[in-house]
Amino acid sequence: MAIRDCTSEYRVLIALQWLTSFLTDRTQQVSFNGTISKLQRLLYGVPQGSVLGPLLFNLYTADIGTIIIIIIYLLKTQLKLTMVM
């Protein structure tokens, strides 16, 4: 079933689950002079070079009024996710 065929509440739930999986359970390691560090779990931040990074930063630093206006706009225009299940 395509996400466009789902209710708006279900689409929001899927988007939140997708965003959560994008931001959680990430690890990193560093290589320097041929030595590789052990894997470290990341607790903060977004993947470097991601498209969502600047958007999430803007939402994080925006005041709550701006965020509410954005959410209302997205709900009003019924933003369609093109992700398929």
mmCIF file of the N, C-alpha and C atoms, coordinates in Angstrom:
data_MODEL
# 
_entry.id   MODEL 
# 
loop_
_atom_site.group_PDB 
_atom_site.id 
_atom_site.type_symbol 
_atom_site.label_atom_id 
_atom_site.label_alt_id 
_atom_site.label_comp_id 
_atom_site.label_asym_id 
_atom_site.label_entity_id 
_atom_site.label_seq_id 
_atom_site.pdbx_PDB_ins_code 
_atom_site.Cartn_x 
_atom_site.Cartn_y 
_atom_site.Cartn_z 
_atom_site.occupancy 
_atom_site.B_iso_or_equiv 
_atom_site.pdbx_formal_charge 
_atom_site.auth_seq_id 
_atom_site.auth_comp_id 
_atom_site.auth_asym_id 
_atom_site.auth_atom_id 
_atom_site.pdbx_PDB_model_num 
ATOM 1   N N  . MET A 1 1  ? 0.842  -1.169 0.000  1.00 0.00 ? 1  MET A N  1 
ATOM 2   C CA . MET A 1 1  ? 0.000  0.000  0.000  1.00 0.00 ? 1  MET A CA 1 
ATOM 3   C C  . MET A 1 1  ? 0.895  1.242  0.000  1.00 0.00 ? 1  MET A C  1 
ATOM 4   N N  . ALA A 1 2  ? 0.594  2.202  -0.836 1.00 0.00 ? 2  ALA A N  1 
ATOM 5   C CA . ALA A 1 2  ? 1.358  3.441  -0.910 1.00 0.00 ? 2  ALA A CA 1 
ATOM 6   C C  . ALA A 1 2  ? 0.940  4.359  0.223  1.00 0.00 ? 2  ALA A C  1 
ATOM 7   N N  . ILE A 1 3  ? 1.879  5.152  0.709  1.00 0.00 ? 3  ILE A N  1 
ATOM 8   C CA . ILE A 1 3  ? 1.599  6.060  1.822  1.00 0.00 ? 3  ILE A CA 1 
ATOM 9   C C  . ILE A 1 3  ? 0.529  7.080  1.453  1.00 0.00 ? 3  ILE A C  1 
ATOM 10  N N  . ARG A 1 4  ? 0.404  7.415  0.172  1.00 0.00 ? 4  ARG A N  1 
ATOM 11  C CA . ARG A 1 4  ? -0.595 8.404  -0.242 1.00 0.00 ? 4  ARG A CA 1 
ATOM 12  C C  . ARG A 1 4  ? -2.019 7.897  -0.068 1.00 0.00 ? 4  ARG A C  1 
ATOM 13  N N  . ASP A 1 5  ? -2.189 6.588  0.076  1.00 0.00 ? 5  ASP A N  1 
ATOM 14  C CA . ASP A 1 5  ? -3.514 6.012  0.254  1.00 0.00 ? 5  ASP A CA 1 
ATOM 15  C C  . ASP A 1 5  ? -3.923 5.932  1.720  1.00 0.00 ? 5  ASP A C  1 
ATOM 16  N N  . CYS A 1 6  ? -3.063 6.365  2.632  1.00 0.00 ? 6  CYS A N  1 
ATOM 17  C CA . CYS A 1 6  ? -3.314 6.253  4.070  1.00 0.00 ? 6  CYS A CA 1 
ATOM 18  C C  . CYS A 1 6  ? -3.942 7.530  4.610  1.00 0.00 ? 6  CYS A C  1 
ATOM 19  N N  . THR A 1 7  ? -4.496 7.427  5.816  1.00 0.00 ? 7  THR A N  1 
ATOM 20  C CA . THR A 1 7  ? -5.057 8.605  6.473  1.00 0.00 ? 7  THR A CA 1 
ATOM 21  C C  . THR A 1 7  ? -3.930 9.557  6.859  1.00 0.00 ? 7  THR A C  1 
ATOM 22  N N  . SER A 1 8  ? -4.278 10.819 7.080  1.00 0.00 ? 8  SER A N  1 
ATOM 23  C CA . SER A 1 8  ? -3.254 11.804 7.418  1.00 0.00 ? 8  SER A CA 1 
ATOM 24  C C  . SER A 1 8  ? -2.614 11.485 8.764  1.00 0.00 ? 8  SER A C  1 
ATOM 25  N N  . GLU A 1 9  ? -3.376 10.940 9.719  1.00 0.00 ? 9  GLU A N  1 
ATOM 26  C CA . GLU A 1 9  ? -2.806 10.577 11.016 1.00 0.00 ? 9  GLU A CA 1 
ATOM 27  C C  . GLU A 1 9  ? -1.765 9.471  10.845 1.00 0.00 ? 9  GLU A C  1 
ATOM 28  N N  . TYR A 1 10 ? -2.060 8.498  9.991  1.00 0.00 ? 10 TYR A N  1 
ATOM 29  C CA . TYR A 1 10 ? -1.130 7.408  9.762  1.00 0.00 ? 10 TYR A CA 1 
ATOM 30  C C  . TYR A 1 10 ? 0.121  7.912  9.052  1.00 0.00 ? 10 TYR A C  1 
ATOM 31  N N  . ARG A 1 11 ? -0.042 8.851  8.121  1.00 0.00 ? 11 ARG A N  1 
ATOM 32  C CA . ARG A 1 11 ? 1.107  9.431  7.430  1.00 0.00 ? 11 ARG A CA 1 
ATOM 33  C C  . ARG A 1 11 ? 2.023  10.160 8.404  1.00 0.00 ? 11 ARG A C  1 
ATOM 34  N N  . VAL A 1 12 ? 1.426  10.889 9.357  1.00 0.00 ? 12 VAL A N  1 
ATOM 35  C CA . VAL A 1 12 ? 2.227  11.591 10.359 1.00 0.00 ? 12 VAL A CA 1 
ATOM 36  C C  . VAL A 1 12 ? 2.987  10.575 11.215 1.00 0.00 ? 12 VAL A C  1 
ATOM 37  N N  . LEU A 1 13 ? 2.322  9.497  11.609 1.00 0.00 ? 13 LEU A N  1 
ATOM 38  C CA . LEU A 1 13 ? 2.971  8.458  12.404 1.00 0.00 ? 13 LEU A CA 1 
ATOM 39  C C  . LEU A 1 13 ? 4.146  7.839  11.644 1.00 0.00 ? 13 LEU A C  1 
ATOM 40  N N  . ILE A 1 14 ? 3.943  7.529  10.372 1.00 0.00 ? 14 ILE A N  1 
ATOM 41  C CA . ILE A 1 14 ? 5.010  6.956  9.554  1.00 0.00 ? 14 ILE A CA 1 
ATOM 42  C C  . ILE A 1 14 ? 6.176  7.947  9.430  1.00 0.00 ? 14 ILE A C  1 
ATOM 43  N N  . ALA A 1 15 ? 5.867  9.227  9.213  1.00 0.00 ? 15 ALA A N  1 
ATOM 44  C CA . ALA A 1 15 ? 6.919  10.242 9.089  1.00 0.00 ? 15 ALA A CA 1 
ATOM 45  C C  . ALA A 1 15 ? 7.714  10.354 10.383 1.00 0.00 ? 15 ALA A C  1 
ATOM 46  N N  . LEU A 1 16 ? 7.026  10.325 11.527 1.00 0.00 ? 16 LEU A N  1 
ATOM 47  C CA . LEU A 1 16 ? 7.723  10.406 12.807 1.00 0.00 ? 16 LEU A CA 1 
ATOM 48  C C  . LEU A 1 16 ? 8.590  9.175  13.055 1.00 0.00 ? 16 LEU A C  1 
ATOM 49  N N  . GLN A 1 17 ? 8.083  8.009  12.689 1.00 0.00 ? 17 GLN A N  1 
ATOM 50  C CA . GLN A 1 17 ? 8.882  6.786  12.831 1.00 0.00 ? 17 GLN A CA 1 
ATOM 51  C C  . GLN A 1 17 ? 10.116 6.837  11.931 1.00 0.00 ? 17 GLN A C  1 
ATOM 52  N N  . TRP A 1 18 ? 9.939  7.327  10.715 1.00 0.00 ? 18 TRP A N  1 
ATOM 53  C CA . TRP A 1 18 ? 11.058 7.434  9.781  1.00 0.00 ? 18 TRP A CA 1 
ATOM 54  C C  . TRP A 1 18 ? 12.101 8.424  10.312 1.00 0.00 ? 18 TRP A C  1 
ATOM 55  N N  . LEU A 1 19 ? 11.643 9.574  10.816 1.00 0.00 ? 19 LEU A N  1 
ATOM 56  C CA . LEU A 1 19 ? 12.556 10.573 11.350 1.00 0.00 ? 19 LEU A CA 1 
ATOM 57  C C  . LEU A 1 19 ? 13.284 10.039 12.582 1.00 0.00 ? 19 LEU A C  1 
ATOM 58  N N  . THR A 1 20 ? 12.574 9.324  13.435 1.00 0.00 ? 20 THR A N  1 
ATOM 59  C CA . THR A 1 20 ? 13.201 8.736  14.622 1.00 0.00 ? 20 THR A CA 1 
ATOM 60  C C  . THR A 1 20 ? 14.288 7.743  14.230 1.00 0.00 ? 20 THR A C  1 
ATOM 61  N N  . SER A 1 21 ? 13.998 6.890  13.262 1.00 0.00 ? 21 SER A N  1 
ATOM 62  C CA . SER A 1 21 ? 15.001 5.908  12.839 1.00 0.00 ? 21 SER A CA 1 
ATOM 63  C C  . SER A 1 21 ? 16.200 6.586  12.172 1.00 0.00 ? 21 SER A C  1 
ATOM 64  N N  . PHE A 1 22 ? 15.976 7.734  11.553 1.00 0.00 ? 22 PHE A N  1 
ATOM 65  C CA . PHE A 1 22 ? 17.049 8.500  10.913 1.00 0.00 ? 22 PHE A CA 1 
ATOM 66  C C  . PHE A 1 22 ? 18.000 9.092  11.951 1.00 0.00 ? 22 PHE A C  1 
ATOM 67  N N  . LEU A 1 23 ? 17.469 9.445  13.128 1.00 0.00 ? 23 LEU A N  1 
ATOM 68  C CA . LEU A 1 23 ? 18.258 10.162 14.126 1.00 0.00 ? 23 LEU A CA 1 
ATOM 69  C C  . LEU A 1 23 ? 18.771 9.287  15.267 1.00 0.00 ? 23 LEU A C  1 
ATOM 70  N N  . THR A 1 24 ? 18.325 8.053  15.383 1.00 0.00 ? 24 THR A N  1 
ATOM 71  C CA . THR A 1 24 ? 18.715 7.223  16.527 1.00 0.00 ? 24 THR A CA 1 
ATOM 72  C C  . THR A 1 24 ? 19.576 6.042  16.097 1.00 0.00 ? 24 THR A C  1 
ATOM 73  N N  . ASP A 1 25 ? 20.214 5.434  17.092 1.00 0.00 ? 25 ASP A N  1 
ATOM 74  C CA . ASP A 1 25 ? 21.035 4.238  16.897 1.00 0.00 ? 25 ASP A CA 1 
ATOM 75  C C  . ASP A 1 25 ? 22.125 4.421  15.841 1.00 0.00 ? 25 ASP A C  1 
ATOM 76  N N  . ARG A 1 26 ? 22.824 5.552  15.915 1.00 0.00 ? 26 ARG A N  1 
ATOM 77  C CA . ARG A 1 26 ? 23.917 5.809  14.983 1.00 0.00 ? 26 ARG A CA 1 
ATOM 78  C C  . ARG A 1 26 ? 25.252 5.679  15.706 1.00 0.00 ? 26 ARG A C  1 
ATOM 79  N N  . THR A 1 27 ? 26.275 5.313  14.972 1.00 0.00 ? 27 THR A N  1 
ATOM 80  C CA . THR A 1 27 ? 27.614 5.173  15.535 1.00 0.00 ? 27 THR A CA 1 
ATOM 81  C C  . THR A 1 27 ? 28.622 5.841  14.610 1.00 0.00 ? 27 THR A C  1 
ATOM 82  N N  . GLN A 1 28 ? 29.813 6.072  15.159 1.00 0.00 ? 28 GLN A N  1 
ATOM 83  C CA . GLN A 1 28 ? 30.904 6.610  14.342 1.00 0.00 ? 28 GLN A CA 1 
ATOM 84  C C  . GLN A 1 28 ? 32.232 6.082  14.859 1.00 0.00 ? 28 GLN A C  1 
ATOM 85  N N  . GLN A 1 29 ? 33.223 6.127  13.994 1.00 0.00 ? 29 GLN A N  1 
ATOM 86  C CA . GLN A 1 29 ? 34.587 5.831  14.391 1.00 0.00 ? 29 GLN A CA 1 
ATOM 87  C C  . GLN A 1 29 ? 35.517 6.701  13.573 1.00 0.00 ? 29 GLN A C  1 
ATOM 88  N N  . VAL A 1 30 ? 36.720 6.895  14.088 1.00 0.00 ? 30 VAL A N  1 
ATOM 89  C CA . VAL A 1 30 ? 37.685 7.800  13.474 1.00 0.00 ? 30 VAL A CA 1 
ATOM 90  C C  . VAL A 1 30 ? 38.915 7.009  13.060 1.00 0.00 ? 30 VAL A C  1 
ATOM 91  N N  . SER A 1 31 ? 39.444 7.335  11.883 1.00 0.00 ? 31 SER A N  1 
ATOM 92  C CA . SER A 1 31 ? 40.689 6.748  11.424 1.00 0.00 ? 31 SER A CA 1 
ATOM 93  C C  . SER A 1 31 ? 41.735 7.857  11.345 1.00 0.00 ? 31 SER A C  1 
ATOM 94  N N  . PHE A 1 32 ? 42.880 7.646  12.001 1.00 0.00 ? 32 PHE A N  1 
ATOM 95  C CA . PHE A 1 32 ? 43.952 8.642  12.002 1.00 0.00 ? 32 PHE A CA 1 
ATOM 96  C C  . PHE A 1 32 ? 45.285 7.920  11.967 1.00 0.00 ? 32 PHE A C  1 
ATOM 97  N N  . ASN A 1 33 ? 46.099 8.235  10.974 1.00 0.00 ? 33 ASN A N  1 
ATOM 98  C CA . ASN A 1 33 ? 47.426 7.621  10.806 1.00 0.00 ? 33 ASN A CA 1 
ATOM 99  C C  . ASN A 1 33 ? 47.364 6.092  10.832 1.00 0.00 ? 33 ASN A C  1 
ATOM 100 N N  . GLY A 1 34 ? 46.368 5.535  10.178 1.00 0.00 ? 34 GLY A N  1 
ATOM 101 C CA . GLY A 1 34 ? 46.253 4.087  10.085 1.00 0.00 ? 34 GLY A CA 1 
ATOM 102 C C  . GLY A 1 34 ? 45.657 3.414  11.308 1.00 0.00 ? 34 GLY A C  1 
ATOM 103 N N  . THR A 1 35 ? 45.333 4.176  12.337 1.00 0.00 ? 35 THR A N  1 
ATOM 104 C CA . THR A 1 35 ? 44.720 3.617  13.539 1.00 0.00 ? 35 THR A CA 1 
ATOM 105 C C  . THR A 1 35 ? 43.233 3.950  13.533 1.00 0.00 ? 35 THR A C  1 
ATOM 106 N N  . ILE A 1 36 ? 42.425 2.942  13.808 1.00 0.00 ? 36 ILE A N  1 
ATOM 107 C CA . ILE A 1 36 ? 40.968 3.135  13.813 1.00 0.00 ? 36 ILE A CA 1 
ATOM 108 C C  . ILE A 1 36 ? 40.468 3.054  15.249 1.00 0.00 ? 36 ILE A C  1 
ATOM 109 N N  . SER A 1 37 ? 39.686 4.049  15.632 1.00 0.00 ? 37 SER A N  1 
ATOM 110 C CA . SER A 1 37 ? 39.124 4.061  16.978 1.00 0.00 ? 37 SER A CA 1 
ATOM 111 C C  . SER A 1 37 ? 38.014 3.021  17.093 1.00 0.00 ? 37 SER A C  1 
ATOM 112 N N  . LYS A 1 38 ? 37.632 2.744  18.337 1.00 0.00 ? 38 LYS A N  1 
ATOM 113 C CA . LYS A 1 38 ? 36.495 1.839  18.519 1.00 0.00 ? 38 LYS A CA 1 
ATOM 114 C C  . LYS A 1 38 ? 35.206 2.584  18.180 1.00 0.00 ? 38 LYS A C  1 
ATOM 115 N N  . LEU A 1 39 ? 34.187 1.830  17.849 1.00 0.00 ? 39 LEU A N  1 
ATOM 116 C CA . LEU A 1 39 ? 32.894 2.393  17.485 1.00 0.00 ? 39 LEU A CA 1 
ATOM 117 C C  . LEU A 1 39 ? 32.286 3.113  18.686 1.00 0.00 ? 39 LEU A C  1 
ATOM 118 N N  . GLN A 1 40 ? 31.824 4.345  18.470 1.00 0.00 ? 40 GLN A N  1 
ATOM 119 C CA . GLN A 1 40 ? 31.199 5.133  19.524 1.00 0.00 ? 40 GLN A CA 1 
ATOM 120 C C  . GLN A 1 40 ? 29.751 5.427  19.144 1.00 0.00 ? 40 GLN A C  1 
ATOM 121 N N  . ARG A 1 41 ? 28.871 5.270  20.094 1.00 0.00 ? 41 ARG A N  1 
ATOM 122 C CA . ARG A 1 41 ? 27.450 5.566  19.872 1.00 0.00 ? 41 ARG A CA 1 
ATOM 123 C C  . ARG A 1 41 ? 27.249 7.076  19.893 1.00 0.00 ? 41 ARG A C  1 
ATOM 124 N N  . LEU A 1 42 ? 26.483 7.596  18.933 1.00 0.00 ? 42 LEU A N  1 
ATOM 125 C CA . LEU A 1 42 ? 26.185 9.026  18.867 1.00 0.00 ? 42 LEU A CA 1 
ATOM 126 C C  . LEU A 1 42 ? 24.854 9.292  19.552 1.00 0.00 ? 42 LEU A C  1 
ATOM 127 N N  . LEU A 1 43 ? 24.850 10.255 20.455 1.00 0.00 ? 43 LEU A N  1 
ATOM 128 C CA . LEU A 1 43 ? 23.628 10.590 21.182 1.00 0.00 ? 43 LEU A CA 1 
ATOM 129 C C  . LEU A 1 43 ? 22.972 11.856 20.646 1.00 0.00 ? 43 LEU A C  1 
ATOM 130 N N  . TYR A 1 44 ? 23.723 12.669 19.909 1.00 0.00 ? 44 TYR A N  1 
ATOM 131 C CA . TYR A 1 44 ? 23.219 13.957 19.439 1.00 0.00 ? 44 TYR A CA 1 
ATOM 132 C C  . TYR A 1 44 ? 23.591 14.173 17.984 1.00 0.00 ? 44 TYR A C  1 
ATOM 133 N N  . GLY A 1 45 ? 22.883 15.123 17.343 1.00 0.00 ? 45 GLY A N  1 
ATOM 134 C CA . GLY A 1 45 ? 23.245 15.541 16.002 1.00 0.00 ? 45 GLY A CA 1 
ATOM 135 C C  . GLY A 1 45 ? 22.541 14.765 14.906 1.00 0.00 ? 45 GLY A C  1 
ATOM 136 N N  . VAL A 1 46 ? 22.791 15.193 13.697 1.00 0.00 ? 46 VAL A N  1 
ATOM 137 C CA . VAL A 1 46 ? 22.241 14.557 12.510 1.00 0.00 ? 46 VAL A CA 1 
ATOM 138 C C  . VAL A 1 46 ? 23.399 14.096 11.639 1.00 0.00 ? 46 VAL A C  1 
ATOM 139 N N  . PRO A 1 47 ? 23.170 13.124 10.769 1.00 0.00 ? 47 PRO A N  1 
ATOM 140 C CA . PRO A 1 47 ? 24.251 12.664 9.890  1.00 0.00 ? 47 PRO A CA 1 
ATOM 141 C C  . PRO A 1 47 ? 24.824 13.817 9.062  1.00 0.00 ? 47 PRO A C  1 
ATOM 142 N N  . GLN A 1 48 ? 26.145 13.880 9.005  1.00 0.00 ? 48 GLN A N  1 
ATOM 143 C CA . GLN A 1 48 ? 26.823 14.938 8.260  1.00 0.00 ? 48 GLN A CA 1 
ATOM 144 C C  . GLN A 1 48 ? 26.500 14.817 6.778  1.00 0.00 ? 48 GLN A C  1 
ATOM 145 N N  . GLY A 1 49 ? 26.186 15.943 6.158  1.00 0.00 ? 49 GLY A N  1 
ATOM 146 C CA . GLY A 1 49 ? 25.905 15.963 4.737  1.00 0.00 ? 49 GLY A CA 1 
ATOM 147 C C  . GLY A 1 49 ? 24.484 15.560 4.379  1.00 0.00 ? 49 GLY A C  1 
ATOM 148 N N  . SER A 1 50 ? 23.647 15.359 5.393  1.00 0.00 ? 50 SER A N  1 
ATOM 149 C CA . SER A 1 50 ? 22.268 14.951 5.101  1.00 0.00 ? 50 SER A CA 1 
ATOM 150 C C  . SER A 1 50 ? 21.451 16.146 4.633  1.00 0.00 ? 50 SER A C  1 
ATOM 151 N N  . VAL A 1 51 ? 20.440 15.881 3.853  1.00 0.00 ? 51 VAL A N  1 
ATOM 152 C CA . VAL A 1 51 ? 19.546 16.933 3.377  1.00 0.00 ? 51 VAL A CA 1 
ATOM 153 C C  . VAL A 1 51 ? 18.699 17.472 4.523  1.00 0.00 ? 51 VAL A C  1 
ATOM 154 N N  . LEU A 1 52 ? 18.354 16.607 5.473  1.00 0.00 ? 52 LEU A N  1 
ATOM 155 C CA . LEU A 1 52 ? 17.519 17.029 6.594  1.00 0.00 ? 52 LEU A CA 1 
ATOM 156 C C  . LEU A 1 52 ? 18.264 17.867 7.626  1.00 0.00 ? 52 LEU A C  1 
ATOM 157 N N  . GLY A 1 53 ? 19.589 17.821 7.627  1.00 0.00 ? 53 GLY A N  1 
ATOM 158 C CA . GLY A 1 53 ? 20.368 18.544 8.623  1.00 0.00 ? 53 GLY A CA 1 
ATOM 159 C C  . GLY A 1 53 ? 20.016 20.021 8.731  1.00 0.00 ? 53 GLY A C  1 
ATOM 160 N N  . PRO A 1 54 ? 20.072 20.788 7.648  1.00 0.00 ? 54 PRO A N  1 
ATOM 161 C CA . PRO A 1 54 ? 19.733 22.214 7.742  1.00 0.00 ? 54 PRO A CA 1 
ATOM 162 C C  . PRO A 1 54 ? 18.287 22.465 8.164  1.00 0.00 ? 54 PRO A C  1 
ATOM 163 N N  . LEU A 1 55 ? 17.355 21.648 7.681  1.00 0.00 ? 55 LEU A N  1 
ATOM 164 C CA . LEU A 1 55 ? 15.952 21.816 8.065  1.00 0.00 ? 55 LEU A CA 1 
ATOM 165 C C  . LEU A 1 55 ? 15.769 21.569 9.562  1.00 0.00 ? 55 LEU A C  1 
ATOM 166 N N  . LEU A 1 56 ? 16.361 20.493 10.072 1.00 0.00 ? 56 LEU A N  1 
ATOM 167 C CA . LEU A 1 56 ? 16.243 20.193 11.493 1.00 0.00 ? 56 LEU A CA 1 
ATOM 168 C C  . LEU A 1 56 ? 16.913 21.265 12.343 1.00 0.00 ? 56 LEU A C  1 
ATOM 169 N N  . PHE A 1 57 ? 18.038 21.801 11.873 1.00 0.00 ? 57 PHE A N  1 
ATOM 170 C CA . PHE A 1 57 ? 18.697 22.889 12.601 1.00 0.00 ? 57 PHE A CA 1 
ATOM 171 C C  . PHE A 1 57 ? 17.793 24.112 12.662 1.00 0.00 ? 57 PHE A C  1 
ATOM 172 N N  . ASN A 1 58 ? 17.179 24.470 11.535 1.00 0.00 ? 58 ASN A N  1 
ATOM 173 C CA . ASN A 1 58 ? 16.284 25.631 11.516 1.00 0.00 ? 58 ASN A CA 1 
ATOM 174 C C  . ASN A 1 58 ? 15.087 25.431 12.440 1.00 0.00 ? 58 ASN A C  1 
ATOM 175 N N  . LEU A 1 59 ? 14.533 24.223 12.460 1.00 0.00 ? 59 LEU A N  1 
ATOM 176 C CA . LEU A 1 59 ? 13.418 23.953 13.364 1.00 0.00 ? 59 LEU A CA 1 
ATOM 177 C C  . LEU A 1 59 ? 13.870 24.018 14.818 1.00 0.00 ? 59 LEU A C  1 
ATOM 178 N N  . TYR A 1 60 ? 15.065 23.518 15.095 1.00 0.00 ? 60 TYR A N  1 
ATOM 179 C CA . TYR A 1 60 ? 15.588 23.513 16.463 1.00 0.00 ? 60 TYR A CA 1 
ATOM 180 C C  . TYR A 1 60 ? 15.824 24.928 16.981 1.00 0.00 ? 60 TYR A C  1 
ATOM 181 N N  . THR A 1 61 ? 16.298 25.818 16.120 1.00 0.00 ? 61 THR A N  1 
ATOM 182 C CA . THR A 1 61 ? 16.630 27.172 16.552 1.00 0.00 ? 61 THR A CA 1 
ATOM 183 C C  . THR A 1 61 ? 15.476 28.153 16.379 1.00 0.00 ? 61 THR A C  1 
ATOM 184 N N  . ALA A 1 62 ? 14.405 27.744 15.726 1.00 0.00 ? 62 ALA A N  1 
ATOM 185 C CA . ALA A 1 62 ? 13.267 28.639 15.509 1.00 0.00 ? 62 ALA A CA 1 
ATOM 186 C C  . ALA A 1 62 ? 12.452 28.772 16.787 1.00 0.00 ? 62 ALA A C  1 
ATOM 187 N N  . ASP A 1 63 ? 11.754 29.884 16.911 1.00 0.00 ? 63 ASP A N  1 
ATOM 188 C CA . ASP A 1 63 ? 10.867 30.029 18.062 1.00 0.00 ? 63 ASP A CA 1 
ATOM 189 C C  . ASP A 1 63 ? 9.605  29.184 17.845 1.00 0.00 ? 63 ASP A C  1 
ATOM 190 N N  . ILE A 1 64 ? 8.914  28.882 18.907 1.00 0.00 ? 64 ILE A N  1 
ATOM 191 C CA . ILE A 1 64 ? 7.766  27.971 18.846 1.00 0.00 ? 64 ILE A CA 1 
ATOM 192 C C  . ILE A 1 64 ? 6.666  28.507 17.932 1.00 0.00 ? 64 ILE A C  1 
ATOM 193 N N  . GLY A 1 65 ? 6.505  29.827 17.860 1.00 0.00 ? 65 GLY A N  1 
ATOM 194 C CA . GLY A 1 65 ? 5.488  30.414 16.986 1.00 0.00 ? 65 GLY A CA 1 
ATOM 195 C C  . GLY A 1 65 ? 5.742  30.083 15.525 1.00 0.00 ? 65 GLY A C  1 
ATOM 196 N N  . THR A 1 66 ? 6.998  30.152 15.112 1.00 0.00 ? 66 THR A N  1 
ATOM 197 C CA . THR A 1 66 ? 7.361  29.825 13.738 1.00 0.00 ? 66 THR A CA 1 
ATOM 198 C C  . THR A 1 66 ? 7.100  28.354 13.449 1.00 0.00 ? 66 THR A C  1 
ATOM 199 N N  . ILE A 1 67 ? 7.433  27.491 14.393 1.00 0.00 ? 67 ILE A N  1 
ATOM 200 C CA . ILE A 1 67 ? 7.217  26.059 14.204 1.00 0.00 ? 67 ILE A CA 1 
ATOM 201 C C  . ILE A 1 67 ? 5.731  25.761 14.065 1.00 0.00 ? 67 ILE A C  1 
ATOM 202 N N  . ILE A 1 68 ? 4.903  26.396 14.891 1.00 0.00 ? 68 ILE A N  1 
ATOM 203 C CA . ILE A 1 68 ? 3.453  26.180 14.807 1.00 0.00 ? 68 ILE A CA 1 
ATOM 204 C C  . ILE A 1 68 ? 2.928  26.638 13.457 1.00 0.00 ? 68 ILE A C  1 
ATOM 205 N N  . ILE A 1 69 ? 3.416  27.769 12.968 1.00 0.00 ? 69 ILE A N  1 
ATOM 206 C CA . ILE A 1 69 ? 2.979  28.268 11.655 1.00 0.00 ? 69 ILE A CA 1 
ATOM 207 C C  . ILE A 1 69 ? 3.371  27.277 10.562 1.00 0.00 ? 69 ILE A C  1 
ATOM 208 N N  . ILE A 1 70 ? 4.577  26.723 10.630 1.00 0.00 ? 70 ILE A N  1 
ATOM 209 C CA . ILE A 1 70 ? 5.018  25.734 9.645  1.00 0.00 ? 70 ILE A CA 1 
ATOM 210 C C  . ILE A 1 70 ? 4.140  24.497 9.688  1.00 0.00 ? 70 ILE A C  1 
ATOM 211 N N  . ILE A 1 71 ? 3.844  24.004 10.897 1.00 0.00 ? 71 ILE A N  1 
ATOM 212 C CA . ILE A 1 71 ? 3.006  22.812 11.033 1.00 0.00 ? 71 ILE A CA 1 
ATOM 213 C C  . ILE A 1 71 ? 1.610  23.070 10.485 1.00 0.00 ? 71 ILE A C  1 
ATOM 214 N N  . ILE A 1 72 ? 1.044  24.222 10.799 1.00 0.00 ? 72 ILE A N  1 
ATOM 215 C CA . ILE A 1 72 ? -0.294 24.556 10.285 1.00 0.00 ? 72 ILE A CA 1 
ATOM 216 C C  . ILE A 1 72 ? -0.269 24.618 8.763  1.00 0.00 ? 72 ILE A C  1 
ATOM 217 N N  . TYR A 1 73 ? 0.769  25.228 8.196  1.00 0.00 ? 73 TYR A N  1 
ATOM 218 C CA . TYR A 1 73 ? 0.880  25.317 6.742  1.00 0.00 ? 73 TYR A CA 1 
ATOM 219 C C  . TYR A 1 73 ? 0.957  23.922 6.116  1.00 0.00 ? 73 TYR A C  1 
ATOM 220 N N  . LEU A 1 74 ? 1.788  23.052 6.701  1.00 0.00 ? 74 LEU A N  1 
ATOM 221 C CA . LEU A 1 74 ? 1.936  21.707 6.152  1.00 0.00 ? 74 LEU A CA 1 
ATOM 222 C C  . LEU A 1 74 ? 0.637  20.925 6.252  1.00 0.00 ? 74 LEU A C  1 
ATOM 223 N N  . LEU A 1 75 ? -0.059 21.066 7.379  1.00 0.00 ? 75 LEU A N  1 
ATOM 224 C CA . LEU A 1 75 ? -1.334 20.366 7.526  1.00 0.00 ? 75 LEU A CA 1 
ATOM 225 C C  . LEU A 1 75 ? -2.394 20.945 6.585  1.00 0.00 ? 75 LEU A C  1 
ATOM 226 N N  . LYS A 1 76 ? -2.381 22.256 6.440  1.00 0.00 ? 76 LYS A N  1 
ATOM 227 C CA . LYS A 1 76 ? -3.371 22.914 5.584  1.00 0.00 ? 76 LYS A CA 1 
ATOM 228 C C  . LYS A 1 76 ? -3.184 22.522 4.120  1.00 0.00 ? 76 LYS A C  1 
ATOM 229 N N  . THR A 1 77 ? -1.953 22.413 3.694  1.00 0.00 ? 77 THR A N  1 
ATOM 230 C CA . THR A 1 77 ? -1.700 22.055 2.298  1.00 0.00 ? 77 THR A CA 1 
ATOM 231 C C  . THR A 1 77 ? -1.635 20.544 2.104  1.00 0.00 ? 77 THR A C  1 
ATOM 232 N N  . GLN A 1 78 ? -1.776 19.790 3.204  1.00 0.00 ? 78 GLN A N  1 
ATOM 233 C CA . GLN A 1 78 ? -1.737 18.329 3.174  1.00 0.00 ? 78 GLN A CA 1 
ATOM 234 C C  . GLN A 1 78 ? -0.529 17.828 2.404  1.00 0.00 ? 78 GLN A C  1 
ATOM 235 N N  . LEU A 1 79 ? 0.615  18.151 2.960  1.00 0.00 ? 79 LEU A N  1 
ATOM 236 C CA . LEU A 1 79 ? 1.876  17.732 2.378  1.00 0.00 ? 79 LEU A CA 1 
ATOM 237 C C  . LEU A 1 79 ? 1.855  16.239 2.081  1.00 0.00 ? 79 LEU A C  1 
ATOM 238 N N  . LYS A 1 80 ? 2.130  15.865 0.862  1.00 0.00 ? 80 LYS A N  1 
ATOM 239 C CA . LYS A 1 80 ? 2.112  14.472 0.445  1.00 0.00 ? 80 LYS A CA 1 
ATOM 240 C C  . LYS A 1 80 ? 3.519  13.885 0.540  1.00 0.00 ? 80 LYS A C  1 
ATOM 241 N N  . LEU A 1 81 ? 3.654  12.812 1.268  1.00 0.00 ? 81 LEU A N  1 
ATOM 242 C CA . LEU A 1 81 ? 4.929  12.113 1.327  1.00 0.00 ? 81 LEU A CA 1 
ATOM 243 C C  . LEU A 1 81 ? 4.985  11.149 0.153  1.00 0.00 ? 81 LEU A C  1 
ATOM 244 N N  . THR A 1 82 ? 6.097  11.096 -0.502 1.00 0.00 ? 82 THR A N  1 
ATOM 245 C CA . THR A 1 82 ? 6.214  10.220 -1.657 1.00 0.00 ? 82 THR A CA 1 
ATOM 246 C C  . THR A 1 82 ? 6.812  8.870  -1.289 1.00 0.00 ? 82 THR A C  1 
ATOM 247 N N  . MET A 1 83 ? 7.065  8.664  0.003  1.00 0.00 ? 83 MET A N  1 
ATOM 248 C CA . MET A 1 83 ? 7.609  7.401  0.454  1.00 0.00 ? 83 MET A CA 1 
ATOM 249 C C  . MET A 1 83 ? 6.549  6.312  0.283  1.00 0.00 ? 83 MET A C  1 
ATOM 250 N N  . VAL A 1 84 ? 6.930  5.160  -0.231 1.00 0.00 ? 84 VAL A N  1 
ATOM 251 C CA . VAL A 1 84 ? 5.997  4.054  -0.391 1.00 0.00 ? 84 VAL A CA 1 
ATOM 252 C C  . VAL A 1 84 ? 6.369  2.937  0.559  1.00 0.00 ? 84 VAL A C  1 
ATOM 253 N N  . MET A 1 85 ? 5.368  2.200  0.968  1.00 0.00 ? 85 MET A N  1 
ATOM 254 C CA . MET A 1 85 ? 5.613  1.096  1.903  1.00 0.00 ? 85 MET A CA 1 
ATOM 255 C C  . MET A 1 85 ? 5.634  -0.210 1.130  1.00 0.00 ? 85 MET A C  1 
# 
